[in-house]
Amino acid sequence: MKEQLRILAQLQELDGKIQKLREEIAAVPEDILTLREVISQAERSLEEMREKQEGLAKERRHKERELSTKEDSLSKYQSQLYEVKTNKEYSAIMVEIDSLKQENSELEDETLGLMERGDELGGLIKKKEEELRVERERLTGEEEKNRERVVGLEENRRVVEREREELAKKVDGSLLSSYERILRGKGGLALVPVRDDACQGCFMELPPQTINEIMKGDKIIYCERCSRILYWEEKEE
């Protein structure tokens, strides 16, 4: 029975390796998903910046049309100055001209401000586009590396599973079933040593008679509290 316990210990070690490989394989897509989310957020941010840029351009064109209209009106009023016959008419036209000049000056300032904001935003968009290009290239590279990594991890898992399969053939059928049931229910720890007179699965102190039986190794002993299989851990010299 000691030999069976020794094999079970080796089997548990292989099962641990298999579980770790499965977790690593499962974690690979998470790394890619994180990078994709970063890119997705950058794309949304870039789209918002482009929409804002278009809004500024649209507002600027509106101001330019309004300015053009007022410039036409100003030209007409200035032409009328040569046709007036009274000071009153002249004064009235000058009031309109001064008002239009003030409005045009404000429109020119607003248009210039919109152009500057548009140019500044355009520079930020170019910078963002370059950052996004770099991130997309990085994603492509990471996807390729991760595909290669998964292939390697899968191959390692298959090698360990084949080794595990061969080793499992050496364990008594009922004992193997019991071991695998406990393994599933106890978080991958079905076989634990006795150390300092206690089960190292739940740390319950064991009675001397149970410890003696475990030391003999004549039969399989289960922990009364956690149901794990117990074995005697030989102390190193």
C-alpha positions as YAML, in Angstrom:
chain: A
units: angstrom
residues:
- id: 1
  name: MET
  ca: [0.00, 0.00, 0.00]
- id: 2
  name: LYS
  ca: [2.96, 2.32, 0.57]
- id: 3
  name: GLU
  ca: [3.75, 1.95, -3.13]
- id: 4
  name: GLN
  ca: [0.19, 2.96, -4.01]
- id: 5
  name: LEU
  ca: [0.51, 6.05, -1.83]
- id: 6
  name: ARG
  ca: [3.82, 6.90, -3.46]
- id: 7
  name: ILE
  ca: [2.19, 6.66, -6.88]
- id: 8
  name: LEU
  ca: [-0.76, 8.76, -5.69]
- id: 9
  name: ALA
  ca: [1.68, 11.45, -4.55]
- id: 10
  name: GLN
  ca: [3.24, 11.48, -8.02]
- id: 11
  name: LEU
  ca: [-0.23, 11.51, -9.57]
- id: 12
  name: GLN
  ca: [-1.27, 14.50, -7.47]
- id: 13
  name: GLU
  ca: [1.86, 16.36, -8.55]
- id: 14
  name: LEU
  ca: [0.97, 15.73, -12.20]
- id: 15
  name: ASP
  ca: [-2.64, 16.77, -11.60]
- id: 16
  name: GLY
  ca: [-1.32, 20.01, -10.10]
- id: 17
  name: LYS
  ca: [0.79, 20.63, -13.20]
- id: 18
  name: ILE
  ca: [-2.19, 19.93, -15.47]
- id: 19
  name: GLN
  ca: [-4.41, 22.34, -13.51]
- id: 20
  name: LYS
  ca: [-1.74, 25.04, -13.61]
- id: 21
  name: LEU
  ca: [-1.33, 24.60, -17.38]
- id: 22
  name: ARG
  ca: [-5.10, 24.84, -17.86]
- id: 23
  name: GLU
  ca: [-5.19, 28.05, -15.84]
- id: 24
  name: GLU
  ca: [-2.32, 29.53, -17.87]
- id: 25
  name: ILE
  ca: [-4.09, 28.60, -21.11]
- id: 26
  name: ALA
  ca: [-7.32, 30.18, -19.86]
- id: 27
  name: ALA
  ca: [-5.46, 33.34, -18.79]
- id: 28
  name: VAL
  ca: [-3.95, 33.97, -22.23]
- id: 29
  name: PRO
  ca: [-7.18, 35.29, -23.84]
- id: 30
  name: GLU
  ca: [-7.64, 37.62, -20.86]
- id: 31
  name: ASP
  ca: [-4.38, 39.39, -21.69]
- id: 32
  name: ILE
  ca: [-5.58, 39.90, -25.27]
- id: 33
  name: LEU
  ca: [-9.03, 41.06, -24.13]
- id: 34
  name: THR
  ca: [-7.40, 43.68, -21.89]
- id: 35
  name: LEU
  ca: [-5.33, 45.02, -24.79]
- id: 36
  name: ARG
  ca: [-8.36, 44.98, -27.09]
- id: 37
  name: GLU
  ca: [-10.33, 46.99, -24.54]
- id: 38
  name: VAL
  ca: [-7.51, 49.56, -24.40]
- id: 39
  name: ILE
  ca: [-7.67, 49.84, -28.20]
- id: 40
  name: SER
  ca: [-11.46, 50.01, -28.17]
- id: 41
  name: GLN
  ca: [-11.38, 52.88, -25.66]
- id: 42
  name: ALA
  ca: [-8.76, 54.68, -27.78]
- id: 43
  name: GLU
  ca: [-10.95, 54.22, -30.87]
- id: 44
  name: ARG
  ca: [-13.96, 55.68, -29.06]
- id: 45
  name: SER
  ca: [-11.88, 58.60, -27.83]
- id: 46
  name: LEU
  ca: [-10.55, 59.20, -31.34]
- id: 47
  name: GLU
  ca: [-14.07, 59.11, -32.80]
- id: 48
  name: GLU
  ca: [-15.24, 61.66, -30.22]
- id: 49
  name: MET
  ca: [-12.30, 63.92, -31.13]
- id: 50
  name: ARG
  ca: [-13.13, 63.64, -34.84]
- id: 51
  name: GLU
  ca: [-16.77, 64.47, -34.17]
- id: 52
  name: LYS
  ca: [-15.68, 67.50, -32.16]
- id: 53
  name: GLN
  ca: [-13.32, 68.51, -34.98]
- id: 54
  name: GLU
  ca: [-16.16, 68.25, -37.49]
- id: 55
  name: GLY
  ca: [-18.37, 70.29, -35.17]
- id: 56
  name: LEU
  ca: [-15.73, 73.03, -34.99]
- id: 57
  name: ALA
  ca: [-15.30, 72.99, -38.78]
- id: 58
  name: LYS
  ca: [-19.07, 73.22, -39.26]
- id: 59
  name: GLU
  ca: [-19.34, 76.11, -36.82]
- id: 60
  name: ARG
  ca: [-16.39, 77.87, -38.51]
- id: 61
  name: ARG
  ca: [-18.02, 77.52, -41.96]
- id: 62
  name: HIS
  ca: [-21.22, 78.99, -40.54]
- id: 63
  name: LYS
  ca: [-19.29, 81.94, -39.12]
- id: 64
  name: GLU
  ca: [-17.47, 82.44, -42.44]
- id: 65
  name: ARG
  ca: [-20.78, 82.50, -44.34]
- id: 66
  name: GLU
  ca: [-22.20, 84.94, -41.84]
- id: 67
  name: LEU
  ca: [-19.08, 87.09, -42.14]
- id: 68
  name: SER
  ca: [-19.29, 87.00, -45.93]
- id: 69
  name: THR
  ca: [-22.91, 88.14, -45.79]
- id: 70
  name: LYS
  ca: [-22.06, 90.99, -43.46]
- id: 71
  name: GLU
  ca: [-19.07, 91.98, -45.63]
- id: 72
  name: ASP
  ca: [-21.45, 92.25, -48.58]
- id: 73
  name: SER
  ca: [-23.77, 94.40, -46.51]
- id: 74
  name: LEU
  ca: [-20.86, 96.55, -45.44]
- id: 75
  name: SER
  ca: [-19.79, 97.08, -49.06]
- id: 76
  name: LYS
  ca: [-23.33, 98.11, -49.97]
- id: 77
  name: TYR
  ca: [-23.50, 100.64, -47.13]
- id: 78
  name: GLN
  ca: [-20.11, 102.02, -48.05]
- id: 79
  name: SER
  ca: [-21.27, 102.44, -51.66]
- id: 80
  name: GLN
  ca: [-24.35, 104.29, -50.44]
- id: 81
  name: LEU
  ca: [-22.16, 106.89, -48.76]
- id: 82
  name: TYR
  ca: [-21.47, 108.39, -52.19]
- id: 83
  name: GLU
  ca: [-25.17, 108.68, -52.94]
- id: 84
  name: VAL
  ca: [-26.49, 110.31, -49.75]
- id: 85
  name: LYS
  ca: [-27.64, 113.91, -49.96]
- id: 86
  name: THR
  ca: [-28.10, 114.86, -46.31]
- id: 87
  name: ASN
  ca: [-26.03, 114.66, -43.18]
- id: 88
  name: LYS
  ca: [-28.81, 112.70, -41.51]
- id: 89
  name: GLU
  ca: [-28.68, 109.98, -44.12]
- id: 90
  name: TYR
  ca: [-24.90, 109.97, -43.92]
- id: 91
  name: SER
  ca: [-24.96, 109.59, -40.14]
- id: 92
  name: ALA
  ca: [-27.50, 106.76, -40.32]
- id: 93
  name: ILE
  ca: [-25.38, 104.84, -42.82]
- id: 94
  name: MET
  ca: [-22.25, 105.40, -40.74]
- id: 95
  name: VAL
  ca: [-24.03, 103.95, -37.70]
- id: 96
  name: GLU
  ca: [-24.81, 100.82, -39.73]
- id: 97
  name: ILE
  ca: [-21.26, 100.67, -41.07]
- id: 98
  name: ASP
  ca: [-19.72, 100.99, -37.59]
- id: 99
  name: SER
  ca: [-22.08, 98.34, -36.26]
- id: 100
  name: LEU
  ca: [-21.23, 95.95, -39.10]
- id: 101
  name: LYS
  ca: [-17.51, 96.57, -38.67]
- id: 102
  name: GLN
  ca: [-17.82, 95.70, -34.96]
- id: 103
  name: GLU
  ca: [-19.84, 92.57, -35.75]
- id: 104
  name: ASN
  ca: [-17.40, 91.58, -38.48]
- id: 105
  name: SER
  ca: [-14.44, 92.06, -36.14]
- id: 106
  name: GLU
  ca: [-16.09, 89.80, -33.57]
- id: 107
  name: LEU
  ca: [-16.90, 87.22, -36.23]
- id: 108
  name: GLU
  ca: [-13.31, 87.30, -37.49]
- id: 109
  name: ASP
  ca: [-12.03, 86.74, -33.93]
- id: 110
  name: GLU
  ca: [-14.49, 83.88, -33.41]
- id: 111
  name: THR
  ca: [-13.57, 82.32, -36.76]
- id: 112
  name: LEU
  ca: [-9.87, 82.61, -35.97]
- id: 113
  name: GLY
  ca: [-10.47, 81.04, -32.55]
- id: 114
  name: LEU
  ca: [-12.36, 78.16, -34.15]
- id: 115
  name: MET
  ca: [-9.56, 77.65, -36.66]
- id: 116
  name: GLU
  ca: [-6.95, 77.57, -33.89]
- id: 117
  name: ARG
  ca: [-8.99, 75.12, -31.85]
- id: 118
  name: GLY
  ca: [-9.50, 72.98, -34.95]
- id: 119
  name: ASP
  ca: [-5.77, 73.00, -35.72]
- id: 120
  name: GLU
  ca: [-4.92, 72.12, -32.12]
- id: 121
  name: LEU
  ca: [-7.47, 69.31, -32.14]
- id: 122
  name: GLY
  ca: [-6.15, 68.12, -35.49]
- id: 123
  name: GLY
  ca: [-2.67, 67.79, -33.94]
- id: 124
  name: LEU
  ca: [-4.10, 65.80, -31.04]
- id: 125
  name: ILE
  ca: [-5.98, 63.56, -33.47]
- id: 126
  name: LYS
  ca: [-2.78, 62.82, -35.41]
- id: 127
  name: LYS
  ca: [-1.02, 61.97, -32.16]
- id: 128
  name: LYS
  ca: [-3.92, 59.74, -31.11]
- id: 129
  name: GLU
  ca: [-3.97, 58.03, -34.50]
- id: 130
  name: GLU
  ca: [-0.26, 57.26, -34.19]
- id: 131
  name: GLU
  ca: [-0.74, 55.88, -30.66]
- id: 132
  name: LEU
  ca: [-3.62, 53.74, -31.93]
- id: 133
  name: ARG
  ca: [-1.52, 52.46, -34.83]
- id: 134
  name: VAL
  ca: [1.21, 51.43, -32.40]
- id: 135
  name: GLU
  ca: [-1.32, 49.70, -30.12]
- id: 136
  name: ARG
  ca: [-2.85, 47.83, -33.05]
- id: 137
  name: GLU
  ca: [0.59, 46.64, -34.13]
- id: 138
  name: ARG
  ca: [1.25, 45.60, -30.57]
- id: 139
  name: LEU
  ca: [-2.05, 43.69, -30.50]
- id: 140
  name: THR
  ca: [-1.14, 41.86, -33.70]
- id: 141
  name: GLY
  ca: [2.24, 40.92, -32.23]
- id: 142
  name: GLU
  ca: [0.72, 39.86, -28.90]
- id: 143
  name: GLU
  ca: [-1.91, 37.75, -30.64]
- id: 144
  name: GLU
  ca: [0.78, 35.94, -32.58]
- id: 145
  name: LYS
  ca: [2.93, 35.45, -29.47]
- id: 146
  name: ASN
  ca: [-0.08, 34.23, -27.50]
- id: 147
  name: ARG
  ca: [-1.09, 31.80, -30.23]
- id: 148
  name: GLU
  ca: [2.41, 30.35, -30.07]
- id: 149
  name: ARG
  ca: [2.26, 30.33, -26.28]
- id: 150
  name: VAL
  ca: [-1.07, 28.51, -26.24]
- id: 151
  name: VAL
  ca: [0.24, 25.93, -28.70]
- id: 152
  name: GLY
  ca: [3.23, 25.33, -26.42]
- id: 153
  name: LEU
  ca: [1.09, 25.15, -23.27]
- id: 154
  name: GLU
  ca: [-1.37, 22.78, -24.94]
- id: 155
  name: GLU
  ca: [1.48, 20.50, -26.02]
- id: 156
  name: ASN
  ca: [2.90, 20.52, -22.49]
- id: 157
  name: ARG
  ca: [-0.53, 19.70, -21.10]
- id: 158
  name: ARG
  ca: [-0.95, 16.77, -23.48]
- id: 159
  name: VAL
  ca: [2.50, 15.42, -22.51]
- id: 160
  name: VAL
  ca: [1.68, 15.63, -18.79]
- id: 161
  name: GLU
  ca: [-1.79, 14.13, -19.34]
- id: 162
  name: ARG
  ca: [-0.27, 11.18, -21.19]
- id: 163
  name: GLU
  ca: [2.22, 10.71, -18.35]
- id: 164
  name: ARG
  ca: [-0.63, 10.96, -15.87]
- id: 165
  name: GLU
  ca: [-2.70, 8.44, -17.81]
- id: 166
  name: GLU
  ca: [0.12, 5.88, -17.73]
- id: 167
  name: LEU
  ca: [0.76, 6.45, -14.03]
- id: 168
  name: ALA
  ca: [-2.94, 6.15, -13.16]
- id: 169
  name: LYS
  ca: [-2.97, 2.60, -14.59]
- id: 170
  name: LYS
  ca: [-0.74, 1.56, -11.69]
- id: 171
  name: VAL
  ca: [-3.30, 2.61, -9.07]
- id: 172
  name: ASP
  ca: [-6.04, 0.31, -7.84]
- id: 173
  name: GLY
  ca: [-9.34, 1.21, -9.54]
- id: 174
  name: SER
  ca: [-11.36, 1.90, -6.39]
- id: 175
  name: LEU
  ca: [-8.52, 3.87, -4.83]
- id: 176
  name: LEU
  ca: [-8.13, 5.91, -8.01]
- id: 177
  name: SER
  ca: [-11.86, 6.71, -8.05]
- id: 178
  name: SER
  ca: [-11.71, 7.77, -4.40]
- id: 179
  name: TYR
  ca: [-8.62, 9.90, -5.03]
- id: 180
  name: GLU
  ca: [-10.19, 11.66, -8.04]
- id: 181
  name: ARG
  ca: [-13.42, 12.32, -6.16]
- id: 182
  name: ILE
  ca: [-11.54, 13.90, -3.25]
- id: 183
  name: LEU
  ca: [-9.32, 15.82, -5.67]
- id: 184
  name: ARG
  ca: [-12.37, 17.46, -7.29]
- id: 185
  name: GLY
  ca: [-13.97, 18.29, -3.96]
- id: 186
  name: LYS
  ca: [-10.88, 19.52, -2.14]
- id: 187
  name: GLY
  ca: [-9.39, 22.01, -4.55]
- id: 188
  name: GLY
  ca: [-6.81, 19.73, -6.12]
- id: 189
  name: LEU
  ca: [-5.44, 18.39, -2.81]
- id: 190
  name: ALA
  ca: [-6.55, 14.81, -2.20]
- id: 191
  name: LEU
  ca: [-3.39, 13.41, -0.61]
- id: 192
  name: VAL
  ca: [-1.72, 15.17, 2.33]
- id: 193
  name: PRO
  ca: [1.10, 14.27, 4.71]
- id: 194
  name: VAL
  ca: [0.96, 13.93, 8.46]
- id: 195
  name: ARG
  ca: [3.27, 16.44, 10.07]
- id: 196
  name: ASP
  ca: [3.62, 17.22, 13.76]
- id: 197
  name: ASP
  ca: [0.89, 14.66, 14.45]
- id: 198
  name: ALA
  ca: [-1.64, 16.61, 12.37]
- id: 199
  name: CYS
  ca: [-3.33, 16.34, 9.00]
- id: 200
  name: GLN
  ca: [-1.80, 18.95, 6.70]
- id: 201
  name: GLY
  ca: [-5.09, 19.37, 4.86]
- id: 202
  name: CYS
  ca: [-7.28, 20.60, 7.72]
- id: 203
  name: PHE
  ca: [-4.62, 20.61, 10.51]
- id: 204
  name: MET
  ca: [-6.67, 18.42, 12.82]
- id: 205
  name: GLU
  ca: [-4.55, 16.64, 15.39]
- id: 206
  name: LEU
  ca: [-4.60, 12.88, 14.90]
- id: 207
  name: PRO
  ca: [-4.78, 10.25, 17.65]
- id: 208
  name: PRO
  ca: [-1.66, 8.11, 18.24]
- id: 209
  name: GLN
  ca: [-3.37, 4.93, 17.00]
- id: 210
  name: THR
  ca: [-4.24, 6.57, 13.67]
- id: 211
  name: ILE
  ca: [-0.70, 7.87, 13.32]
- id: 212
  name: ASN
  ca: [0.68, 4.37, 13.96]
- id: 213
  name: GLU
  ca: [-1.58, 2.93, 11.25]
- id: 214
  name: ILE
  ca: [-0.48, 5.63, 8.81]
- id: 215
  name: MET
  ca: [3.17, 4.94, 9.60]
- id: 216
  name: LYS
  ca: [2.69, 1.24, 8.91]
- id: 217
  name: GLY
  ca: [1.23, 2.02, 5.50]
- id: 218
  name: ASP
  ca: [-0.73, -1.24, 5.41]
- id: 219
  name: LYS
  ca: [-3.99, 0.42, 4.41]
- id: 220
  name: ILE
  ca: [-5.43, 3.68, 3.19]
- id: 221
  name: ILE
  ca: [-6.32, 6.07, 6.02]
- id: 222
  name: TYR
  ca: [-8.66, 9.00, 5.49]
- id: 223
  name: CYS
  ca: [-8.79, 12.11, 7.67]
- id: 224
  name: GLU
  ca: [-11.98, 12.04, 9.73]
- id: 225
  name: ARG
  ca: [-12.48, 15.78, 9.35]
- id: 226
  name: CYS
  ca: [-11.54, 16.62, 5.72]
- id: 227
  name: SER
  ca: [-11.69, 13.11, 4.18]
- id: 228
  name: ARG
  ca: [-8.31, 13.50, 2.48]
- id: 229
  name: ILE
  ca: [-5.98, 10.54, 2.10]
- id: 230
  name: LEU
  ca: [-3.20, 10.64, 4.68]
- id: 231
  name: TYR
  ca: [0.39, 9.44, 4.38]
- id: 232
  name: TRP
  ca: [3.39, 9.52, 6.65]
- id: 233
  name: GLU
  ca: [5.97, 12.10, 5.75]
- id: 234
  name: GLU
  ca: [9.44, 10.72, 6.34]
- id: 235
  name: LYS
  ca: [11.64, 13.25, 8.13]
- id: 236
  name: GLU
  ca: [14.83, 14.26, 6.36]
- id: 237
  name: GLU
  ca: [18.09, 13.47, 8.13]
...
